């Protein structure tokens, strides 16, 4: 009986020790989680504050823009009315949409075709050719401005949609990202399709493209963001105000709408807010597919 009492007491002490250790581990995890979430919330607020300030300032009268007020005291839509009526803002909007759509579709089609050839076809110099394509990523785009402009002038396509889009019709990053995705497509599946008599174009459009749709969406979103925010090349290649893209047009409005106190930042904030809307909607709509596509291509950290 004495031995049984000692055993029960020992088990009780062991269980109490386990509960204490478990409580300490739980408290440690809670503290760690709290610190991580606090840091992420602070980081998120820091990131979102400029965006919030832009929207808030777009509704402020000119007399309030110089004061640090989070919300406008007397909200007004006059800035948006002025942007949409005083400048060809809708024309700039359409120009950016046309340029972005053409660039995205071109990169998806031409980039996927090049990636398919580099991933699934065997030919002499394939790997060397792929390395040459990747090496172009190390060349800053600013170094290519002069050759691009000389080529556009020689082809007489400056100050046109074709002149704006032709440097970005297909890029090395598009080929690289889609090649990584196509490498995951099983060769046995493609061989079975060839045995059934399907052509290479049929395999590409009916088998490969559906299997890499997530990567195509991810690439399309990245290219849309890059093209929509592009400024330097459209500024150089366009001359007429009606051919400006949105980013160039916003800068033009900021430079022309100046009074004795300097640039009217309310106009800039209103036009920038309107310019952000399509990309925000696109990111929200494609966020799930974007994360999936990046993970499938092996670029996820």
Secondary structure as GFF3:
##gff-version 3
##sequence-region A 1 301
A	DSSP	alpha_helix	2	58	.	.	.	ID=ss1
A	DSSP	alpha_helix	78	86	.	.	.	ID=ss2
A	DSSP	alpha_helix	89	120	.	.	.	ID=ss3
A	DSSP	alpha_helix	126	135	.	.	.	ID=ss4
A	DSSP	three_ten_helix	136	138	.	.	.	ID=ss5
A	DSSP	three_ten_helix	141	144	.	.	.	ID=ss6
A	DSSP	alpha_helix	145	154	.	.	.	ID=ss7
A	DSSP	alpha_helix	161	165	.	.	.	ID=ss8
A	DSSP	three_ten_helix	166	168	.	.	.	ID=ss9
A	DSSP	alpha_helix	172	182	.	.	.	ID=ss10
A	DSSP	alpha_helix	187	195	.	.	.	ID=ss11
A	DSSP	alpha_helix	200	203	.	.	.	ID=ss12
A	DSSP	pi_helix	204	208	.	.	.	ID=ss13
A	DSSP	alpha_helix	209	211	.	.	.	ID=ss14
A	DSSP	alpha_helix	213	228	.	.	.	ID=ss15
A	DSSP	alpha_helix	232	237	.	.	.	ID=ss16
A	DSSP	three_ten_helix	241	243	.	.	.	ID=ss17
A	DSSP	alpha_helix	246	256	.	.	.	ID=ss18
A	DSSP	beta_strand	258	259	.	.	.	ID=ss19
A	DSSP	beta_strand	262	263	.	.	.	ID=ss20
A	DSSP	alpha_helix	265	296	.	.	.	ID=ss21
###
